[in-house]
Amino acid sequence: MIPTWYVTFEIRQRGILPRQRSPRETRTFATEDEAKLFARAKLDEGLSVFAGTINPHVPRRVIPASDIHAWLSDGGGPPPSEAPSIE
């Protein structure tokens, strides 16, 4: 399957290294679910994470670090705290 999602995360610097040009790494995934699983793991490590779709995939989506938690909790329905009550 062709990758359509990417997740970019910060890389922890180890030891004394010369200044790096980009302290980030990107991985690609075939599905949004795979990307979410990976992003959750990196977020749990305390890393800054952002994600999105790879061009020319349409619709184009970019998920900034500030929206990652909402994207990870998006299961297609309302969050558990907002689920309608059944009486």
Buried (B, 14 or more C-beta within 10 A) or exposed (E): EEBBBBBBBBEEEEEEEEEEEEEBEEBBBEEBEBBBEBBBEBBEEEBEBBBBBBEEEEEEEEBEBEEBEEBBEEEEEEEEEEEEEEE
